[in-house]
Amino acid sequence: MTDLPDGSVPRSNSEIASFHAHVYYDPNATRPEAERLRSWIGERFAVTLGRWHDVKVGPHDQAMFQVAFAVEVFPALVPWLMLNHGRLSILVHPNTTNPRRDHQADPIWIGPALAVHADRLPEEAALEQALLPNTKPLLRP
């Protein structure tokens, strides 16, 4: 294994237990678009759809719902979200043992990046495994 220029070694993908996608919307302007996207996701992917949060929650400054998914779902879901997010912003982050780093240093954004207050998250936490999907996809991605 080759060291990086700063002397560190590359991190392993095995650190990632699962992923979250936070889909942000405006309750007054883009909630219908978020509802449609959520429905499309549920029809196509084996994911766990989180509750609607029409107000700020945790480190998130805007209304959102979460999509939890297994590592194996990433290659199909994330490109699909890139093509189908419309006017919505989506934060996709790994779930490791460091939620603060996951949200602040290691995420990817689909659409415009928004403020996330990762300082409100712990630097250490138990590894969160992917939840059992609450959907039975009906369509292909």
Secondary structure in CASP SS format (residue, H / E / C, confidence):
PFRMAT SS
TARGET T0000
AUTHOR 0000-0000-0000
METHOD secondary structure of the structure
MODEL  1
M C 1.00
T C 1.00
D C 1.00
L C 1.00
P C 1.00
D C 1.00
G C 1.00
S C 1.00
V C 1.00
P C 1.00
R C 1.00
S C 1.00
N H 1.00
S H 1.00
E H 1.00
I C 1.00
A C 1.00
S E 1.00
F E 1.00
H E 1.00
A E 1.00
H E 1.00
V E 1.00
Y E 1.00
Y C 1.00
D C 1.00
P C 1.00
N C 1.00
A C 1.00
T C 1.00
R H 1.00
P H 1.00
E H 1.00
A H 1.00
E H 1.00
R H 1.00
L H 1.00
R H 1.00
S H 1.00
W H 1.00
I H 1.00
G H 1.00
E H 1.00
R H 1.00
F C 1.00
A C 1.00
V C 1.00
T E 1.00
L E 1.00
G E 1.00
R E 1.00
W E 1.00
H E 1.00
D C 1.00
V C 1.00
K C 1.00
V E 1.00
G C 1.00
P C 1.00
H E 1.00
D C 1.00
Q C 1.00
A C 1.00
M E 1.00
F E 1.00
Q E 1.00
V E 1.00
A E 1.00
F E 1.00
A C 1.00
V H 1.00
E H 1.00
V H 1.00
F H 1.00
P H 1.00
A H 1.00
L H 1.00
V H 1.00
P H 1.00
W H 1.00
L H 1.00
M H 1.00
L H 1.00
N H 1.00
H C 1.00
G C 1.00
R C 1.00
L C 1.00
S E 1.00
I E 1.00
L E 1.00
V E 1.00
H E 1.00
P E 1.00
N E 1.00
T C 1.00
T C 1.00
N C 1.00
P H 1.00
R H 1.00
R H 1.00
D H 1.00
H H 1.00
Q H 1.00
A C 1.00
D C 1.00
P C 1.00
I E 1.00
W E 1.00
I E 1.00
G C 1.00
P C 1.00
A C 1.00
L C 1.00
A C 1.00
V E 1.00
H C 1.00
A H 1.00
D H 1.00
R H 1.00
L C 1.00
P C 1.00
E C 1.00
E C 1.00
A C 1.00
A C 1.00
L C 1.00
E C 1.00
Q C 1.00
A C 1.00
L C 1.00
L C 1.00
P C 1.00
N C 1.00
T C 1.00
K C 1.00
P C 1.00
L C 1.00
L C 1.00
R C 1.00
P C 1.00
END
